[in-house]
């Protein structure tokens, strides 16, 4: 899983993202992935917003 996280961080950093939205996972493995990804992105001073449900995102976009 570390390789996947490293690649995701590398790609997000290279793309120049300043903010990332992470939707909560329904499995323990993906939940751990999301937490670790968020931690590493914050270390790079990339803002991370964690959302419980995709519907939360959709409410604000109507």
CNS distance restraints for C-alpha pairs under 8 A (distance, minus, plus):
assign (resid   1 and name CA) (resid   5 and name CA) 6.36 0.50 0.50
assign (resid   1 and name CA) (resid  33 and name CA) 7.28 0.50 0.50
assign (resid   2 and name CA) (resid   6 and name CA) 6.05 0.50 0.50
assign (resid   3 and name CA) (resid   7 and name CA) 6.17 0.50 0.50
assign (resid   4 and name CA) (resid   8 and name CA) 6.13 0.50 0.50
assign (resid   5 and name CA) (resid   9 and name CA) 6.09 0.50 0.50
assign (resid   5 and name CA) (resid  33 and name CA) 7.16 0.50 0.50
assign (resid   5 and name CA) (resid  36 and name CA) 7.56 0.50 0.50
assign (resid   5 and name CA) (resid  37 and name CA) 5.93 0.50 0.50
assign (resid   6 and name CA) (resid  10 and name CA) 6.04 0.50 0.50
assign (resid   7 and name CA) (resid  11 and name CA) 6.11 0.50 0.50
assign (resid   8 and name CA) (resid  12 and name CA) 6.11 0.50 0.50
assign (resid   8 and name CA) (resid  37 and name CA) 7.80 0.50 0.50
assign (resid   9 and name CA) (resid  13 and name CA) 5.97 0.50 0.50
assign (resid   9 and name CA) (resid  37 and name CA) 7.15 0.50 0.50
assign (resid   9 and name CA) (resid  40 and name CA) 7.37 0.50 0.50
assign (resid   9 and name CA) (resid  41 and name CA) 6.64 0.50 0.50
assign (resid  10 and name CA) (resid  14 and name CA) 6.04 0.50 0.50
assign (resid  11 and name CA) (resid  15 and name CA) 6.08 0.50 0.50
assign (resid  12 and name CA) (resid  16 and name CA) 6.43 0.50 0.50
assign (resid  12 and name CA) (resid  17 and name CA) 5.81 0.50 0.50
assign (resid  13 and name CA) (resid  17 and name CA) 6.17 0.50 0.50
assign (resid  17 and name CA) (resid  46 and name CA) 7.11 0.50 0.50
assign (resid  18 and name CA) (resid  45 and name CA) 7.85 0.50 0.50
assign (resid  18 and name CA) (resid  46 and name CA) 4.98 0.50 0.50
assign (resid  18 and name CA) (resid  47 and name CA) 6.02 0.50 0.50
assign (resid  19 and name CA) (resid  46 and name CA) 5.60 0.50 0.50
assign (resid  19 and name CA) (resid  47 and name CA) 4.44 0.50 0.50
assign (resid  19 and name CA) (resid  48 and name CA) 5.72 0.50 0.50
assign (resid  19 and name CA) (resid  49 and name CA) 7.59 0.50 0.50
assign (resid  20 and name CA) (resid  46 and name CA) 7.31 0.50 0.50
assign (resid  20 and name CA) (resid  47 and name CA) 6.24 0.50 0.50
assign (resid  20 and name CA) (resid  48 and name CA) 4.93 0.50 0.50
assign (resid  20 and name CA) (resid  49 and name CA) 6.30 0.50 0.50
assign (resid  21 and name CA) (resid  48 and name CA) 5.88 0.50 0.50
assign (resid  21 and name CA) (resid  49 and name CA) 4.84 0.50 0.50
assign (resid  21 and name CA) (resid  50 and name CA) 5.86 0.50 0.50
assign (resid  21 and name CA) (resid  51 and name CA) 7.01 0.50 0.50
assign (resid  22 and name CA) (resid  34 and name CA) 6.98 0.50 0.50
assign (resid  22 and name CA) (resid  38 and name CA) 7.87 0.50 0.50
assign (resid  22 and name CA) (resid  48 and name CA) 7.20 0.50 0.50
assign (resid  22 and name CA) (resid  49 and name CA) 6.21 0.50 0.50
assign (resid  22 and name CA) (resid  50 and name CA) 4.81 0.50 0.50
assign (resid  22 and name CA) (resid  51 and name CA) 6.05 0.50 0.50
assign (resid  23 and name CA) (resid  50 and name CA) 5.90 0.50 0.50
assign (resid  23 and name CA) (resid  51 and name CA) 4.77 0.50 0.50
assign (resid  23 and name CA) (resid  52 and name CA) 5.91 0.50 0.50
assign (resid  23 and name CA) (resid  53 and name CA) 6.17 0.50 0.50
assign (resid  23 and name CA) (resid  54 and name CA) 6.37 0.50 0.50
assign (resid  24 and name CA) (resid  31 and name CA) 6.77 0.50 0.50
assign (resid  24 and name CA) (resid  34 and name CA) 7.51 0.50 0.50
assign (resid  24 and name CA) (resid  50 and name CA) 6.79 0.50 0.50
assign (resid  24 and name CA) (resid  51 and name CA) 5.94 0.50 0.50
assign (resid  24 and name CA) (resid  52 and name CA) 4.93 0.50 0.50
assign (resid  24 and name CA) (resid  53 and name CA) 6.45 0.50 0.50
assign (resid  25 and name CA) (resid  30 and name CA) 5.55 0.50 0.50
assign (resid  25 and name CA) (resid  31 and name CA) 5.05 0.50 0.50
assign (resid  25 and name CA) (resid  34 and name CA) 7.49 0.50 0.50
assign (resid  26 and name CA) (resid  30 and name CA) 7.19 0.50 0.50
assign (resid  26 and name CA) (resid  31 and name CA) 6.99 0.50 0.50
assign (resid  27 and name CA) (resid  31 and name CA) 6.05 0.50 0.50
assign (resid  28 and name CA) (resid  32 and name CA) 6.22 0.50 0.50
assign (resid  29 and name CA) (resid  33 and name CA) 6.27 0.50 0.50
assign (resid  30 and name CA) (resid  34 and name CA) 6.08 0.50 0.50
assign (resid  31 and name CA) (resid  35 and name CA) 6.24 0.50 0.50
assign (resid  32 and name CA) (resid  36 and name CA) 6.13 0.50 0.50
assign (resid  33 and name CA) (resid  37 and name CA) 5.99 0.50 0.50
assign (resid  34 and name CA) (resid  38 and name CA) 6.01 0.50 0.50
assign (resid  35 and name CA) (resid  39 and name CA) 6.18 0.50 0.50
assign (resid  36 and name CA) (resid  40 and name CA) 6.22 0.50 0.50
assign (resid  37 and name CA) (resid  41 and name CA) 6.12 0.50 0.50
assign (resid  38 and name CA) (resid  42 and name CA) 6.11 0.50 0.50
assign (resid  38 and name CA) (resid  48 and name CA) 6.18 0.50 0.50
assign (resid  39 and name CA) (resid  43 and name CA) 6.36 0.50 0.50
assign (resid  40 and name CA) (resid  44 and name CA) 6.63 0.50 0.50
assign (resid  41 and name CA) (resid  45 and name CA) 6.47 0.50 0.50
assign (resid  41 and name CA) (resid  46 and name CA) 5.27 0.50 0.50
assign (resid  41 and name CA) (resid  47 and name CA) 7.35 0.50 0.50
assign (resid  41 and name CA) (resid  48 and name CA) 7.20 0.50 0.50
assign (resid  42 and name CA) (resid  46 and name CA) 5.13 0.50 0.50
assign (resid  42 and name CA) (resid  47 and name CA) 6.17 0.50 0.50
assign (resid  42 and name CA) (resid  48 and name CA) 6.72 0.50 0.50
assign (resid  51 and name CA) (resid  56 and name CA) 6.98 0.50 0.50
assign (resid  51 and name CA) (resid  57 and name CA) 7.54 0.50 0.50
assign (resid  52 and name CA) (resid  56 and name CA) 7.35 0.50 0.50
assign (resid  53 and name CA) (resid  57 and name CA) 7.47 0.50 0.50
assign (resid  54 and name CA) (resid  58 and name CA) 6.58 0.50 0.50
assign (resid  55 and name CA) (resid  59 and name CA) 6.26 0.50 0.50
assign (resid  56 and name CA) (resid  60 and name CA) 7.12 0.50 0.50
assign (resid  57 and name CA) (resid  61 and name CA) 6.86 0.50 0.50
assign (resid  58 and name CA) (resid  62 and name CA) 6.79 0.50 0.50
